[in-house]
């Protein structure tokens, strides 16, 4: 989960409507049905706002496949589930109460839809209006050969930060009573990646959303995520 894929995947089924999920249930494992059912509210929302979204369930997994990820191909987002024969399928849920699994999977799906929205808007790896890349600060003290990889890492981390914030904004709008539970889980996930060279080190942004009231009221989750995302960017870029 929490990863943008760039390679193609084998197609088991493409699910565009919920009745398609029901019709193909016999082709899916119990675990796949669990994850698809949990993610479905986010899928319905994405399609309601006309995001170009397909769902792909892999018939088998490869080494290092994450259970839920997003790719982009031919102008369409591909929400990819890699659960079958995947020993790490539910590693992100380890230690959590099974009663929370549905909500946490929904949050993961929202994270990926955050990525899809950025792709569909043509904003992938771009900064909000009014921000300028402070490459001179990023390059300070670095060998020129290392600069491209650093900049690529920064761009990837920013996109993961936006998606994390969208997942939290989604939770705040649709499951406000469970917000702190989801926040604590995401914080624990990101604490494990708080290291230099990790694109999922998004704690600088996640910490901004500790209090859900930081999200601007009365706007959609994308706009809510953008507001806090911009605040987190101030430490990296100039205006």
Buried (B, 14 or more C-beta within 10 A) or exposed (E): BBBBBEEEBEEBBEBEEEEEBEEBEEEBEEBBBBBBBBBBBBBEBBEEEEBBBBBBBBEEBEEEBBBBBBBBBEEBBBBBBBBBEBEBBBEBBEEBEEEBBBBBBBBBBBBBBBBBBBBBEEBEEBBBEEBEBBEEEBBEEEEEEEEEEBBEBBBBBBBBBBBBBBBBBBBBBBBEEBBEBBBEBBBEBBEEBEEEEBBBBBBBBBEBBEEBEBBEEEBBBBEBBBBBBBBBBEEBBEE
